[in-house]
Amino acid sequence: MKCSIKGCPGEYEERFIVHTTRYKGEVVVIDNVPAEVCSFCGDVLLKPETVRQIEELLRTTKKPASTVPLYEFA
């Protein structure tokens, strides 16, 4: 599928990404999220069912699989 960004000549291709979001004031990093990524500009699209799965994961998971350091840009 052609990229939805105006003027971008790229095409979306399926990849697995690292998705970062905030949930209840915490930064959450989710690895291996299926997404459509533009081969030219890097625009990312998530399917509605993927977003629903992420929301469910955040609501029901009590403890992360691992933790990572968080740095703030001053």
The first five atom37 places (N, CA, C, CB, O) and aatype in JSON, in Angstrom:
{
  "aatype": [12, 11, 4, 15, 9, 11, 7, 4, 14, 7, 6, 18, 6, 6, 1, 13, 9, 19, 8, 16, 16, 1, 18, 11, 7, 6, 19, 19, 19, 9, 3, 2, 19, 14, 0, 6, 19, 4, 15, 13, 4, 7, 3, 19, 10, 10, 11, 14, 6, 16, 19, 1, 5, 9, 6, 6, 10, 10, 1, 16, 16, 11, 11, 14, 0, 15, 16, 19, 14, 10, 18, 6, 13, 0],
  "atom_mask": [
    [1, 1, 1, 1, 1],
    [1, 1, 1, 1, 1],
    [1, 1, 1, 1, 1],
    [1, 1, 1, 1, 1],
    [1, 1, 1, 1, 1],
    [1, 1, 1, 1, 1],
    [1, 1, 1, 0, 1],
    [1, 1, 1, 1, 1],
    [1, 1, 1, 1, 1],
    [1, 1, 1, 0, 1],
    [1, 1, 1, 1, 1],
    [1, 1, 1, 1, 1],
    [1, 1, 1, 1, 1],
    [1, 1, 1, 1, 1],
    [1, 1, 1, 1, 1],
    [1, 1, 1, 1, 1],
    [1, 1, 1, 1, 1],
    [1, 1, 1, 1, 1],
    [1, 1, 1, 1, 1],
    [1, 1, 1, 1, 1],
    [1, 1, 1, 1, 1],
    [1, 1, 1, 1, 1],
    [1, 1, 1, 1, 1],
    [1, 1, 1, 1, 1],
    [1, 1, 1, 0, 1],
    [1, 1, 1, 1, 1],
    [1, 1, 1, 1, 1],
    [1, 1, 1, 1, 1],
    [1, 1, 1, 1, 1],
    [1, 1, 1, 1, 1],
    [1, 1, 1, 1, 1],
    [1, 1, 1, 1, 1],
    [1, 1, 1, 1, 1],
    [1, 1, 1, 1, 1],
    [1, 1, 1, 1, 1],
    [1, 1, 1, 1, 1],
    [1, 1, 1, 1, 1],
    [1, 1, 1, 1, 1],
    [1, 1, 1, 1, 1],
    [1, 1, 1, 1, 1],
    [1, 1, 1, 1, 1],
    [1, 1, 1, 0, 1],
    [1, 1, 1, 1, 1],
    [1, 1, 1, 1, 1],
    [1, 1, 1, 1, 1],
    [1, 1, 1, 1, 1],
    [1, 1, 1, 1, 1],
    [1, 1, 1, 1, 1],
    [1, 1, 1, 1, 1],
    [1, 1, 1, 1, 1],
    [1, 1, 1, 1, 1],
    [1, 1, 1, 1, 1],
    [1, 1, 1, 1, 1],
    [1, 1, 1, 1, 1],
    [1, 1, 1, 1, 1],
    [1, 1, 1, 1, 1],
    [1, 1, 1, 1, 1],
    [1, 1, 1, 1, 1],
    [1, 1, 1, 1, 1],
    [1, 1, 1, 1, 1],
    [1, 1, 1, 1, 1],
    [1, 1, 1, 1, 1],
    [1, 1, 1, 1, 1],
    [1, 1, 1, 1, 1],
    [1, 1, 1, 1, 1],
    [1, 1, 1, 1, 1],
    [1, 1, 1, 1, 1],
    [1, 1, 1, 1, 1],
    [1, 1, 1, 1, 1],
    [1, 1, 1, 1, 1],
    [1, 1, 1, 1, 1],
    [1, 1, 1, 1, 1],
    [1, 1, 1, 1, 1],
    [1, 1, 1, 1, 1]
  ],
  "atom_positions": [
    [[0.85, -1.17, 0.0], [0.0, 0.0, 0.0], [0.9, 1.24, 0.0], [-0.97, 0.0, 1.23], [1.91, 1.29, 0.7]],
    [[0.52, 2.25, -0.79], [1.29, 3.49, -0.89], [1.19, 4.28, 0.41], [0.79, 4.34, -2.08], [0.15, 4.27, 1.07]],
    [[2.27, 4.96, 0.78], [2.32, 5.77, 1.99], [1.25, 6.85, 1.95], [3.71, 6.4, 2.17], [0.97, 7.43, 0.9]],
    [[0.65, 7.12, 3.11], [-0.42, 8.12, 3.2], [0.1, 9.54, 3.43], [-1.37, 7.75, 4.33], [-0.68, 10.48, 3.45]],
    [[1.41, 9.7, 3.6], [1.99, 11.03, 3.78], [2.11, 11.7, 2.41], [3.38, 10.95, 4.48], [2.7, 11.15, 1.48]],
    [[1.54, 12.89, 2.3], [1.53, 13.6, 1.03], [2.94, 13.79, 0.47], [0.84, 14.96, 1.19], [3.82, 14.29, 1.16]],
    [[3.13, 13.38, -0.77], [4.4, 13.53, -1.46], [5.42, 12.43, -1.2], [0.0, 0.0, 0.0], [6.47, 12.41, -1.83]],
    [[5.13, 11.52, -0.29], [6.07, 10.45, 0.01], [5.92, 9.34, -1.04], [5.85, 9.88, 1.45], [4.8, 8.88, -1.28]],
    [[7.01, 8.91, -1.66], [6.94, 7.88, -2.69], [6.99, 6.45, -2.13], [8.06, 8.08, -3.67], [6.97, 5.48, -2.89]],
    [[7.07, 6.32, -0.81], [7.26, 5.01, -0.19], [6.02, 4.13, -0.19], [0.0, 0.0, 0.0], [4.91, 4.57, -0.49]],
    [[6.25, 2.88, 0.16], [5.2, 1.87, 0.29], [5.26, 1.31, 1.71], [5.34, 0.73, -0.79], [6.34, 1.19, 2.28]],
    [[4.09, 0.97, 2.27], [4.06, 0.34, 3.58], [4.44, -1.12, 3.45], [2.67, 0.49, 4.23], [4.06, -1.8, 2.5]],
    [[5.19, -1.59, 4.44], [5.54, -3.01, 4.49], [5.39, -3.48, 5.95], [7.0, -3.27, 3.96], [5.57, -2.71, 6.88]],
    [[5.05, -4.75, 6.11], [4.86, -5.3, 7.44], [6.19, -5.47, 8.14], [4.12, -6.65, 7.38], [7.15, -6.0, 7.59]],
    [[6.23, -4.99, 9.39], [7.42, -5.13, 10.23], [6.96, -5.3, 11.67], [8.38, -3.89, 10.09], [5.78, -5.11, 11.99]],
    [[7.88, -5.66, 12.52], [7.63, -5.68, 13.95], [8.44, -4.54, 14.55], [8.02, -7.07, 14.59], [9.63, -4.39, 14.29]],
    [[7.77, -3.72, 15.38], [8.38, -2.52, 15.92], [8.41, -2.55, 17.44], [7.64, -1.27, 15.43], [7.79, -3.4, 18.08]],
    [[9.14, -1.59, 18.01], [9.08, -1.31, 19.43], [8.14, -0.12, 19.58], [10.52, -1.02, 20.05], [8.39, 0.95, 19.02]],
    [[7.05, -0.31, 20.32], [6.03, 0.73, 20.48], [6.16, 1.31, 21.89], [4.59, 0.16, 20.23], [6.16, 0.57, 22.88]],
    [[6.26, 2.64, 21.99], [6.37, 3.31, 23.28], [5.14, 4.17, 23.49], [7.67, 4.16, 23.35], [4.7, 4.88, 22.59]],
    [[4.57, 4.1, 24.7], [3.39, 4.88, 25.03], [3.42, 5.23, 26.51], [2.09, 4.1, 24.67], [4.24, 4.71, 27.26]],
    [[2.52, 6.1, 26.93], [2.35, 6.4, 28.36], [1.02, 5.78, 28.8], [2.38, 7.97, 28.64], [0.01, 5.87, 28.11]],
    [[1.07, 5.16, 29.97], [-0.14, 4.56, 30.53], [-0.13, 4.8, 32.03], [-0.23, 3.02, 30.2], [0.79, 4.37, 32.73]],
    [[-1.15, 5.48, 32.52], [-1.27, 5.83, 33.94], [-0.01, 6.53, 34.45], [-1.54, 4.58, 34.78], [0.47, 6.24, 35.54]],
    [[0.51, 7.45, 33.64], [1.67, 8.24, 34.03], [3.01, 7.54, 33.89], [0.0, 0.0, 0.0], [4.04, 8.13, 34.21]],
    [[3.01, 6.3, 33.42], [4.24, 5.52, 33.27], [4.58, 5.38, 31.79], [4.1, 4.13, 33.94], [3.68, 5.27, 30.95]],
    [[5.86, 5.37, 31.48], [6.3, 5.1, 30.12], [6.34, 3.58, 29.96], [7.71, 5.76, 29.81], [6.95, 2.87, 30.77]],
    [[5.68, 3.09, 28.91], [5.6, 1.65, 28.66], [6.18, 1.37, 27.28], [4.12, 1.13, 28.77], [5.83, 2.03, 26.31]],
    [[7.06, 0.38, 27.21], [7.68, -0.03, 25.95], [7.21, -1.45, 25.64], [9.25, 0.06, 26.02], [7.35, -2.35, 26.47]],
    [[6.66, -1.64, 24.45], [6.16, -2.95, 24.04], [6.94, -3.37, 22.8], [4.61, -2.91, 23.75], [6.96, -2.66, 21.79]],
    [[7.57, -4.53, 22.87], [8.4, -5.02, 21.78], [7.6, -5.97, 20.88], [9.65, -5.73, 22.33], [6.61, -6.56, 21.32]],
    [[8.04, -6.11, 19.66], [7.45, -7.04, 18.68], [6.0, -6.74, 18.32], [7.54, -8.45, 19.21], [5.18, -7.66, 18.2]],
    [[5.68, -5.46, 18.17], [4.32, -5.06, 17.78], [4.23, -5.07, 16.25], [3.97, -3.63, 18.34], [5.03, -4.43, 15.58]],
    [[3.26, -5.8, 15.69], [3.1, -5.81, 14.23], [2.6, -4.45, 13.76], [2.14, -6.93, 13.79], [1.68, -3.87, 14.34]],
    [[3.21, -3.94, 12.68], [2.85, -2.62, 12.16], [3.14, -2.57, 10.67], [3.61, -1.5, 12.91], [3.87, -3.39, 10.13]],
    [[2.55, -1.58, 10.03], [2.85, -1.25, 8.64], [3.77, -0.03, 8.7], [1.52, -0.95, 7.79], [3.4, 0.99, 9.27]],
    [[4.97, -0.14, 8.13], [5.97, 0.93, 8.19], [6.35, 1.34, 6.78], [7.23, 0.47, 9.0], [6.65, 0.49, 5.94]],
    [[6.35, 2.66, 6.52], [6.74, 3.16, 5.2], [8.23, 2.92, 4.98], [6.4, 4.67, 5.06], [9.05, 3.25, 5.84]],
    [[8.56, 2.36, 3.84], [9.95, 2.04, 3.51], [10.78, 3.29, 3.23], [10.0, 1.13, 2.31], [12.0, 3.22, 3.21]],
    [[10.12, 4.43, 3.01], [10.85, 5.66, 2.67], [10.93, 6.62, 3.86], [10.17, 6.35, 1.49], [12.02, 7.02, 4.26]],
    [[9.77, 6.98, 4.43], [9.75, 8.01, 5.48], [9.62, 7.45, 6.89], [8.62, 8.96, 5.24], [9.83, 8.17, 7.86]],
    [[9.28, 6.16, 7.01], [9.18, 5.54, 8.33], [7.85, 5.73, 9.03], [0.0, 0.0, 0.0], [7.72, 5.35, 10.19]],
    [[6.85, 6.3, 8.35], [5.53, 6.46, 8.94], [5.03, 5.09, 9.4], [4.53, 7.11, 7.93], [5.24, 4.08, 8.72]],
    [[4.37, 5.06, 10.57], [3.91, 3.8, 11.15], [2.39, 3.79, 11.27], [4.55, 3.58, 12.53], [1.79, 4.75, 11.74]],
    [[1.79, 2.69, 10.83], [0.35, 2.47, 10.97], [0.14, 1.21, 11.8], [-0.35, 2.35, 9.58], [0.76, 0.17, 11.56]],
    [[-0.76, 1.31, 12.78], [-1.16, 0.15, 13.56], [-2.59, -0.2, 13.19], [-1.03, 0.41, 15.09], [-3.45, 0.68, 13.09]],
    [[-2.86, -1.48, 12.99], [-4.22, -1.93, 12.68], [-5.08, -1.78, 13.93], [-4.23, -3.4, 12.17], [-4.57, -1.89, 15.04]],
    [[-6.39, -1.53, 13.76], [-7.28, -1.38, 14.92], [-7.21, -2.57, 15.88], [-8.7, -1.21, 14.45], [-7.24, -2.37, 17.09]],
    [[-7.11, -3.79, 15.36], [-7.05, -4.95, 16.25], [-5.75, -4.97, 17.06], [-7.19, -6.24, 15.45], [-5.72, -5.47, 18.18]],
    [[-4.67, -4.45, 16.48], [-3.4, -4.35, 17.21], [-3.53, -3.34, 18.34], [-2.25, -3.96, 16.26], [-3.05, -3.59, 19.45]],
    [[-4.17, -2.21, 18.08], [-4.38, -1.19, 19.12], [-5.23, -1.78, 20.24], [-5.06, 0.07, 18.52], [-4.95, -1.54, 21.41]],
    [[-6.27, -2.54, 19.9], [-7.11, -3.18, 20.92], [-6.3, -4.15, 21.77], [-8.3, -3.91, 20.27], [-6.48, -4.22, 22.99]],
    [[-5.42, -4.92, 21.13], [-4.58, -5.86, 21.87], [-3.63, -5.13, 22.82], [-3.79, -6.75, 20.9], [-3.4, -5.58, 23.94]],
    [[-3.07, -4.02, 22.37], [-2.18, -3.23, 23.23], [-2.96, -2.69, 24.42], [-1.55, -2.06, 22.43], [-2.48, -2.77, 25.56]],
    [[-4.16, -2.16, 24.18], [-4.99, -1.64, 25.27], [-5.31, -2.74, 26.28], [-6.28, -1.03, 24.72], [-5.25, -2.51, 27.48]],
    [[-5.65, -3.92, 25.79], [-5.95, -5.05, 26.67], [-4.71, -5.47, 27.46], [-6.49, -6.25, 25.85], [-4.81, -5.73, 28.66]],
    [[-3.57, -5.52, 26.81], [-2.32, -5.85, 27.49], [-2.05, -4.88, 28.63], [-1.15, -5.84, 26.49], [-1.68, -5.29, 29.73]],
    [[-2.23, -3.59, 28.37], [-1.99, -2.58, 29.4], [-2.97, -2.69, 30.56], [-2.07, -1.19, 28.79], [-2.6, -2.48, 31.71]],
    [[-4.22, -3.02, 30.26], [-5.24, -3.14, 31.31], [-5.05, -4.37, 32.18], [-6.62, -3.18, 30.68], [-5.33, -4.33, 33.38]],
    [[-4.58, -5.47, 31.6], [-4.58, -6.74, 32.32], [-3.22, -7.19, 32.84], [-5.13, -7.79, 31.45], [-3.16, -8.03, 33.73]],
    [[-2.13, -6.67, 32.3], [-0.8, -7.11, 32.72], [-0.39, -6.38, 33.99], [0.23, -6.86, 31.6], [-0.43, -5.15, 34.06]],
    [[0.0, -7.15, 34.98], [0.38, -6.57, 36.28], [1.87, -6.24, 36.34], [0.02, -7.52, 37.4], [2.25, -5.22, 36.91]],
    [[2.7, -7.09, 35.78], [4.14, -6.92, 35.9], [4.79, -7.03, 34.52], [4.74, -7.99, 36.88], [4.48, -7.95, 33.76]],
    [[5.69, -6.1, 34.18], [6.35, -6.18, 32.87], [7.31, -7.37, 32.78], [7.12, -4.88, 32.58], [7.77, -7.89, 33.8]],
    [[7.57, -7.79, 31.56], [8.52, -8.88, 31.33], [9.92, -8.48, 31.76], [8.51, -9.29, 29.86], [10.69, -9.32, 32.23]],
    [[10.27, -7.21, 31.6], [11.55, -6.68, 32.06], [11.42, -5.17, 32.18], [12.7, -7.08, 31.08], [10.4, -4.59, 31.81]],
    [[12.46, -4.53, 32.7], [12.45, -3.07, 32.82], [13.66, -2.51, 32.09], [12.45, -2.62, 34.32], [14.64, -3.21, 31.86]],
    [[13.57, -1.23, 31.73], [14.66, -0.56, 31.03], [14.92, 0.79, 31.68], [14.32, -0.38, 29.52], [14.02, 1.36, 32.3]],
    [[16.15, 1.32, 31.55], [16.42, 2.65, 32.1], [15.66, 3.72, 31.32], [17.92, 2.95, 32.07], [15.44, 3.58, 30.12]],
    [[15.26, 4.77, 32.0], [14.57, 5.89, 31.36], [15.41, 7.14, 31.56], [13.13, 6.08, 31.94], [15.71, 7.52, 32.69]],
    [[15.78, 7.77, 30.46], [16.55, 9.01, 30.51], [15.66, 10.15, 30.07], [17.82, 8.93, 29.63], [14.85, 9.99, 29.16]],
    [[15.81, 11.31, 30.71], [15.04, 12.5, 30.33], [15.96, 13.48, 29.63], [14.37, 13.15, 31.56], [17.08, 13.73, 30.08]],
    [[15.48, 14.03, 28.54], [16.21, 15.05, 27.8], [16.05, 16.36, 28.53], [15.72, 15.17, 26.33], [14.93, 16.85, 28.68]],
    [[17.14, 16.93, 28.98], [17.07, 18.17, 29.78], [16.89, 19.39, 28.91], [18.32, 18.33, 30.62], [16.81, 20.5, 29.43]]
  ]
}
